[in-house]
Each structure stands twice: as structure tokens, then as C-alpha cells.
Amino acid sequence: MTKSADGPVRAQVGVHEAKTRLSELLRAVDAGQEVEILRSGVPVARLVPVRDGGERVFGVDEGRFVLPADFDAPLPDRVLDDFAS
């Protein structure tokens, strides 16, 4: 196990070991630990606990974006030319 730059203690295991110890690794993740899966010594995946984002509130972003009145106006020729290239 190693301490990562961004915080928690992290276990590092190879792909084969991850396949054979998946249930054990998931228990460690469930306990809050992160597990990096390495292929040929290079990290390719990370198992992390699912974080509950809390209750979503409808309309919380109301008014943050206003659709411009000309949103469907034709694009200027200079912009259209970029698509033709």
C-alpha cells in the first residue's frame, strides 16, 4: 500500500491479482480504501468507493443560463467556413 499525493492509502495490485482477489478488494474499497490496478506496472484503473451525491433538488440552477433570443440564427460565414475545411 502507498500513500497517494491526493490523500488516502492506496493498494496497488496487478490485473491478475485483482481478478483473483476481487471480493477482498471490494471489501477494502467498501471500507474507504482505494485500489489501483496496474498492467505491467502502469496504473490502468482505480477502484474507489461510490460517494453519495446527496439529494438532487429540481430547479436549483434556475436562472444560471438564459437562452439567447437568436440561438437558432444562421451561423456567420467565417464560422461555417471552418466546418468546410
N, C-alpha and C positions, 0 to 999 in steps of 0.2 A: 504494500500500500504506500501511496505517496501523497503528500500534501500538494494540492494544485495551487496555482497562482491565484485562482479565483475563490479559494476557500476550503471546501470540505475535503476530508480524507478520501482518496480515490483509489480503488483497487484497479489493477491493470491485469487483464488476462488475455491469453491468445484466443483465437476463434475456436479451435478445437476444445480447449478447456471451457470456454463459455458454453459450448453446446453440451458438454458432459455435465456441467455444474449449474445449468440454467436455474433450476429451482432454488438452489442455495444462493445464487447471485440475486435472484428476485427477492428473497427474504432480506438480504443485505440492503437492497435498494429500498424495500419497504420500511426498513429501519432508518432510512435517511442517507445512506451511503451512496456514492456514485461509483459506477463501474465502467472503466474504459475497456473496449475490446480492440485488441491490436492484431493486425495482419502483418507478419514479417517485421514486428517491432514498431509498426506505424499505426497510430490510433485511427480507426475507421468508424467507430460508433461509440456512443455513450449511453448507458442505462442510467436514468435519473428518476427520482420519484415524481409522480404526477402531482402537480400543485393545483389545488382547488382555486379557481379564479374568483370565487365568491359569487354572489347572486348578481345576475345581469339585470340592469334596470332599463326598461324601454324608454327611449326618448332622452337619455342622458346627454347626448351630443346635439340636441336640437339647437339650431341657430349657429352651429360652428361652421357650416358651409352653406352658402347661398348660391343656387344655380343661376348663372348669368342669363339674362334675357336673350342673349344672342348665342346660346350654347350650340344651337344647330345651324348657325350661319355657315356658308361655304368657307373653306379654308383659303387663305391668301395663296396666290400662285407660287410665291417663293417657298412656302411650306409644301405644297403639292409637288413641286419640282424635286424635293428631297426624296419623296416616295418613288418617283420615277427612276431614280438612279440605281 
